[in-house]
Amino acid sequence: MTMNNGQAHLAGRDRSDRASLDRAISRAKWRILPFLILMYLLAYLDRVNIGFAKQSYQATTGVTEAAFAFGAGVFFLTYALFELPSNLMLHKVGARRWLARIMVTWGIISGLMMFAYNDTTFSLIRVVLGAAEAGLFPGAILYLTLWFPKEVRGKILAIFYFGSPLALIFGGPISGLFLDMDGLFGLHGWQLMFLIEGGITVLVGIWAYFYLTDTPAEAKWMPADERQALTAALAAEQSEKAHSGEIDFARAVRNPRLFYFAAIYFLIQITGLGVAFYLPTQVAALLGVKVGLLVGCISAIPWICALIAGFFYPDWAVRSGRRQICLLFSLAAIALGLVASAHASPALAIAALCFVTMGIMTAQPIFWTFPTQYLGGAAAAGGFAVINSLGALGGFVAPNVRTGAITWSGIEAYGLYAIAAAAFLAFVLVLFIKRVSDSQPLSATISSVRT
């Protein structure tokens, strides 16, 4: 059976549009992703660099263990509180202006950590820092949905998440190097670390204002045919979300499905930040040395493994249609790896921690493919902020739960058990995530699970 001239023309047009779309995605990936990774790298480093400074900072200032745990975690309370208004503002004024504002503000405040000499100033600056940084991560997730169709979003999100292991691969040794430079210019090593890393963030924020483009339609650096193909593909996806997903924030926030997603992300964040905060001190204890350049380099090994896993595993999970089972494997690796690391020899404990970080690195981008497929428009702006806000509370819970478990039991391993328990609870919730992410009401989903 042969095509007539009209059918052949349409087929050729489709192939041409597909080729233009593929080129547009590739061009956007190479221009946008490296910059967003740099932004996320700095954000993640800003969250966890206090973990590298912990020993020397407390030795210099006398900040107690309980005050440190509270100060490290209270950042996430104000971060969570300001996530929603920040992301709604980004949706209103555009990513370029708002992401630049976030970075400049938090970079300045992060630099002020060099003056945090007691419990009160430490907690106060962490409170303000959380408010300043709020909105960067969900804003970046929203920004990616405005540029990349769902067919490639799993891979794009996985690459974006490279920022967190890169922060710990390179940030660990760099932070350790600053700590070893104690006394330079009359400053403590931890002061140099906060000052320099905060200054770099301010400079990148200024750069972001001039570099980013809000939407494909405004991308003068992209040929017209590619702009049109990408804009059309994203518009079709938005229409699909309006039909079978959710684009109205008021309706989305009344749907328990949104909070089911948030509960899973909350538990994942407990594990991720619970490990990131304390990995340097755990490695130092395994090696019997203080935190410095050596510990920073050894601590980078698990994150290098995470980077390798993140390169292919989330993309394969999406393309194979096995997102749920792959997410379950990631969460199981976190829970089992944490328990194993509490009882193994130093070499085996480091190996177990490699599986933990690989689980953390792959679980998060796979998870985000579920809400990004369901939410669009204002619902995406607000919904992603709600999920990330409640997830950010995991950053407050993690250090306090871990410290509380150790204080209660008197056994260091119980702190790791507490973090592993969060991964296990996330595993249980993910068993039902595909049913919950269906378009049926959540009450019907729960009834079907019971029967």
N, C-alpha and C positions, 0 to 999 in steps of 0.2 A: 504494500500500500504506500503510495507516494503522497507527499504534501503538495498542495497547490501553492501558487506564488504568495498568497496572503499568509498561509500557515508558515511557509519558509521565512517570510519577512519577520513574523512574530517570534519565531524560534531564534532567528539571528539577533533580534532586538533583546530577547531574554538573555542570550549568551553575552551580549555586549554589556547589558546592565549588570550581570553577575560579575563580569570581569572588572567593571568600574567599581563595583562595591568591594570586591576583594582588594583592589589597589587602594581604595579609600581606607579600608580597615588597616591594611599594612602601613600606610602612610601615617595614620593617626596613632597607631601603636608605637611606632618609632619616635614620633614627636612628643606624644603626651605621656606615655608610660614611664620612661626614664625620669622625667621631672617629678611625676607623682610618687615614684619610688623614693626619690631623694627626699621629698617632703615627708613621706611616711617614715623613712629611715630616721630623720631628725626628730620626728614626733615620738617614735618608739624609744629612741636613745634617751630623749628627755624624760620619758617615764621610768626607765630602768637604770639610768646612770647613777642614781642614788644608791643602787645596790652595789655598784663597784666602789663607791666612796664610803660605804657603811663603816668599815673598820676604822679608817683614819679619821673620818668625820666625827664619829662618836668619841674616839680617843682625844681629839682636839677640843671638842665642845662640851663633852660630858652629857650629851643627849642620851637618855635612858633607852633601854630596849623597847619598853612599852611605848614611849613617846615616839621612837623611830617608826615602829609598826603603825601607830596612829597617823603620823605625819605622812608616811609613804602611802597610806591608804586613803586619807581624807582628800587628797587630790581628786580621787574618782567620784567623790560625792558632789563637789561643785561642777566637775566635768559632766556628770550625769544630769545635774539640774539645768545646765545651760545648753545641753545638746539640742533639744527640740527648738527653742527660739533661734539658736544659731543656724540650724539647718533650714528652717523656714525663711530666715533672712537671706541665706545663700540662694534659695529658690527664687526670692524676690529680686535681689540686686545682681545676681550672677556670680559664678564661681571665681572668676578672675579677681574681682575686688575683694570678695569676702575671704577667700583662702589666703590672699596676701595679707589682709588685716589680721587674721588669726596668727599667722606665723610671726609677724613683726611684734605683736603684743606679747606672745608667749616667749619669744626669744629674749626680749628685754627683761621680763619677770624671771625667767630661768637664770639669767646672769646675776640677778639680785640674790640668788641663793648663796653667793659667796659671803653675804653678810648675815647668814642665819646661824647665830652663835649660841642659841639656847632653844629649849623646847617650844617656847611661845613663838619666836620668830620663824623657826623651822615650819611649824604647823600653819602659821599665818601665810607665809609665802606659798606653801603647797596648796592652800585653799584658793588663793588668787590665781595661781598657775593653772589649776584645773578649770577655772572659769574662762581663762584666756584661751586655752587650747581646745575648749569644747567646740565641736562641730567639724573639726578637720577630717576625722576618719569617715563619719557618715556623709560628709560633704563630698569627699573623694569618691566614695561608693556611688553616690547620686550622680556625680560628674561622669563617671565611667558609663552609667546607664544612658547618658545623653550622647555618648559617642560610639558605643559598641553594642551590636545586636546580641540577642540572647544566645545565638548559635556559637559565638566565640567568647561569651562572657566568663565561662568557667576558667578558660585558659588566661584571660585577661586578669581576672581577680587573683588567680594563683600567682601570676607574675607580679602584680601589685603588692601582694603579701611578701614578696622578696625583701621589702623594706625592713621587716622585723628581724629576720635572721642576719641580713647585711649589717643592721645596726649593732648586732651582738657579735658578728664575726670581726668587723672592723672597729666598731665602737668599743668592744672589750679591750683589745690591745691598746687602742689610743687612749681610752680612759685610764687604763693601767699605767701607761707611759706618763700621763699627766700626774698621776698619784706618785710615781717614782721621782718626779721633778720637784718634790717638796722643798720649799725655801727659795725657789727662783722668783726674782723680783720682790722678795719679802713676803710671798704668798704661800699658803699651804697648797699641796697638790690638788686637793678637792676644790679649792677656790679657783685655781687655774682651769680645772675641768669645766666648772659651771660657767665661768666667764667666756672662755673660748667657744664652747659648744653653743652657748646662747647667742654670741655674736654672729656665728655662722648662720644660725637660724634667721636672724634679722636680715642678713644680706640675701638669703634665698627668698625670703618673703617679699622683699623689694623686687627681686628678679621676677617672681611669679606674676606680679601686677602687669609687667610688660610682655611676658612670654605666653601666658595662657590665653585661650580663646573659649568663649562661653559655649558655643554650639557649632556643629558642622556648617550650618548655613552662613556663619560669619567667618569661616576659615579661608582667608585670602591666600594662604599658603597651599591650598588644595585646589587642583583643577576643577573646573565647573562641572564636568560630567561625574566626577567622583563625589563632589558635594551633593549633587542631586540624587545620586544612587544611595548614598548613605542616609541622607535626610529622608528619602522615601521609605527605606527599610525601617528606620526608627519610628517613623510616623505610623507605619503599618503595625508595628509591635505595640505602640501606644494604643492604637484602636483596638487591638486584641485584648489588651489589659482592661480597657473600658468595658468590653463585652463580657469577659470571663474572669477578670481579676478585680482590681480595685484601684481607682484613681482619685477618689474623694477621701481626704484625710479624716473628716468627721465620722464617716462610715467605717473606715478602716480601724480607727482607734476604739470603736465600740465592738469590734469583732474579736472574740477571745483568741482567734487564730494568731493575731499579731503578738499576743502575750505568750503564747506557746512558743513561738519563734524566739521571743526575748528570753524566756526561761532557759532554753537550750544554750543561747549565746552567753547568758550570765554564767552558766556552769563551765562552758568552754573557756571563758575569760578568767575564771578562778584558777583553772589549771595553767593557762598560758602565762598569766602574770605572776602566779604563785611560783612557777619555775623561774621565770625571768628575773624576779626580784632577788631570789636566793641562790641561783645557780653559782655565781662567783664564790659566795661563802661556803657552799657545799663542796665545790671543787677544792677550795683552800683547805677545808677540813680533811678531805680525802688525801691531799698531798702533804698536809702538815706544815703549810707555809701561810704567810699573810697574803692578802689580795694585792696584786701588783701586775707587772707585765707578764710574768710566767702564768699566773692564774688567768689573766685575760686571754692569753693564747690558747691555753688548754680549754677554757670555757667556750672558745670559738669552735672547737671540733664538733660538738653536737649540733651547732647551728649551721655548719657547713653541710652536714648530713641532711639537715632539714631543708636546706636550699636545694639540694639535689632531688630530694623527694618531691618538693613543691614544683619543680620544673615539669614533671610529667604526670604525677599521680592525680591531681585534681582535674586536669584536662581529660585524662583517660576516664575518670569517673563519670564525667558529663557525656563524653562521646559514646561510651559503652552503655549508657543508660543505667548504670549501677551506682548512682550517687549515694543512695541510702546505705548499701552494704559497705561501700568504701568509707563512708563517714563512720560507720560502726567499727570498722577495723582501726581507723585512726584513733578513736576514743579508747578502744581496748589497748592499743599500744601505749597510750599515755598512762592509763591506770596500772597496767602490769609493769611497765618500765619504772614507774615511781616506786612501787613496792619493792621491785628487785634491786633498785639502786640503794635502798636503805640497808641491805644486808650483804651486798657483794663486795669483793675486793676492789681496790681503787680502779684497776683496769676494767673489770667487768661492770663496775658502777658507771664509769664513763660510757661504756658501750650501751648500758641500759638507758642512760640519759639521752643517747643518740636516738633511740626509738621514741622516747618521750617527746623530744623536740620535733622529730619527723611527724608524729601524730598531731602535735600542736599546729605545725606549719600547714598540714594538709586538711585538717578538720575545718579551719575557719573559711577558706575560700569555697570549699564544697558546701558548707552550711549556707553561705550567702547566696548560692544559686537558687535556693528555695524562695526566700522573700523577694529577691530581685525579679523572679519570674512572675510573681503574683502582684506586686505593687508598682504603680506608675504615677506620674504627675505629682500633685500635691501629696497624695498618699505615700508616694515613695520618699519625698522629702521629709515628711513628718514621721512616717513609719520606720524608715531606716534610723532616724534619730532616736525614736522610742526604743527600738531594739538595741542600739548601741549604748543608749543611756542606761538601760537596765543591765546590759552586759558590763558596762563600766563599773557598776557597783561591785562586780566581781573583783575588780582591782582593789576596792576597799576591804572586801571580805577576806581575800586571799592571805595577806600578811597577818591579819588579826586572828583568823581561824588557825593558821599554822602556828603562830606564837602561842595562842590559847591552848592548842592541843599539846604542845611541848610543856607549857607551864603546868597544865593539869596532870599530865602523866609523868613528867620528869624524864621522858625518853625522847631523844631527838627524832627517832624514826616516826613517831606519831604525827609529827608535822607533815611528813610526806604522805602518810596514810590519809590525812584530812584532805589534802589536795587530790589524791587518787580517788577519794570517795566522790568528789565533784565530777570527775570524768566518768565514773560508773553511773551516776545519776543521769548525766547527759546521754549516755549510752541507752538507758532505759527510755528516755523521752524520744530519742531518734528512732526507736523501734516503731513508733507510730507517726513519724513526721510526714510520710507520703499521704496517709489518710487525712491528717490534719490539714495539709496544704491543698487538698481538693477543694472544690468550690462549694461543697455542701456545708450546711451549718455545723459548727463544732459539736453541738449537742447530739446531732445525728451521728457524727463520727464516733463519739464516746459510746453511744448506744450500740453501734455496729461492732466496736471493739469488745464490749461486754458480752455480746451474743456470739 
